[in-house]
């Protein structure tokens, strides 16, 4: 399937998890892709596997954001797709979230997508598409990751406002909102954890843990012409976990 042939895409945070899956999927569907990250070593395998162009950039640095967009446009000859995927997680209650943690969360999860859209806008024409990364935690807050949920809820409103603002220019803006997604999110405030043991995760009503490849497939749909009338949408992909109160008990009870 080459429904993204001749499209040029920039994916941030593309060295692991959902970002890496998005790079692979967009390339597989015919797009030319550039992706960012902070670690060239982690990026090497993905660049070699896919042929995508790696650009070193820290999304907390506004100058690096502008440079990475310019580098992507130079490498690809333009830009049609933007996926500001880079994100950071933080565990703890709001009352114990430090100023430094708030800075990292807001600058990475909210401000960086805004700055990436601003930097990319001069290069995005009619038919272009932006996909932001929300979270199931912004639908029903999760107390274990409270501040993270707050920043992701803001991403939902950012999606809606950009969709209305940019729609008349022919630029669509949507969000995917992943539930617990294998192989897991490893970048936290101030550290990078080992991959979690996903076999211990609570199963959604489907009994199937969401995988990064499924999020990438949704991203590919949203940036394609198949979704030409989809704008301002927040697509929740969580196996039904947020469909109802105590949905997280359904699979366990059915399996007894």
Order of alpha helices (4+ residues) and beta strands (2+ residues): beta-alpha-beta-alpha-beta-alpha-beta-alpha-alpha-beta-alpha-beta-beta-beta-beta-beta-alpha-beta-alpha
